[in-house]
Amino acid sequence: MTTFLSKEVREGMEAARIAALRKASRLRVHVGDDIYPVLALWKNGFSVATADAPHLRGLVDLYDGANHLSQCLIVASEAEGEEMRFEFKRLTHAHDAAPLDFYRDPGAPVAYLPR
């Protein structure tokens, strides 16, 4: 038994898959004032719909909703169907506080209480 799908049906199924990935993902890539939804994220990269950001490269910010996850230096890797894959050249995780330049004793008092 063989299964044959016409070109239009295959394109429709791929468009529906991309739309479902866009809707399900909270991840976004910010480039200046432009925002692109991330379809998938893995250890060394992510993918974006080709129609959204075909020539994206350079320094970008990666967000999960309103939370800033990381700042990334990216390059385009390959186009696979309707997805454009990008690889990280550098990935710096965002922190909510500045790093300390001194050792903080874990047993030190948290606050000063006057008498």
SULZI-V567088 format. One record per pair of residues at least 4 apart in sequence whose ideal C-beta (glycine too) atoms are under 8 Angstrom apart, sorted by the first residue. I is the first residue (numbers start at 1). J is the second residue. Records with the same first field share a line. If there is no record, write none. Layout:
BEGIN
I->J / J
END
This chain:
BEGIN
5->9 / 10 / 13
6->10
7->11
8->12
9->13
10->14
11->15
12->16
13->17
14->18 / 81 / 82
15->19 / 82
16->20
17->21
18->22 / 39 / 49 / 82 / 83
19->23
20->24
21->25 / 39 / 40
22->37 / 39 / 49
25->37 / 38 / 39 / 40
26->64 / 65
27->37 / 38 / 41 / 46 / 62 / 63 / 64 / 69
28->35 / 36 / 37 / 38 / 62 / 63 / 64
29->35 / 36 / 37 / 38 / 46 / 48 / 53 / 56 / 60 / 61 / 62 / 63
30->34 / 35 / 60 / 61 / 62 / 63
31->35 / 36 / 53 / 56 / 58 / 60 / 61
34->53
36->48 / 49 / 52 / 53 / 56
37->48 / 49 / 52
38->46 / 47 / 48 / 62
39->46 / 47 / 48 / 49 / 83
40->46 / 47 / 83
41->45 / 46 / 62
42->46
44->87 / 88
45->74 / 77 / 85 / 86 / 87 / 88
46->62 / 85 / 86
47->80 / 83 / 84 / 85 / 86
48->52 / 53 / 56 / 83 / 84 / 86
49->53 / 82 / 83 / 84
50->54 / 79 / 82 / 83 / 84
51->82
53->84
54->79 / 84
55->76
56->60 / 74 / 76 / 84 / 86
57->74 / 75 / 76 / 86
58->73 / 74
59->71 / 72 / 73
60->71 / 72 / 73 / 74
61->68 / 70 / 71 / 72
62->68 / 69 / 70 / 71 / 72
63->67 / 68 / 69
64->69
68->94
69->93 / 94
70->91 / 92 / 93 / 94
71->92 / 94
72->88 / 90 / 91 / 92
73->88 / 89 / 90 / 91
74->86 / 87 / 88 / 89
75->86 / 87 / 89
76->84 / 85 / 86
77->85 / 86 / 87
78->84 / 85
79->83 / 84 / 85
80->85
95->99
100->104
104->108
END
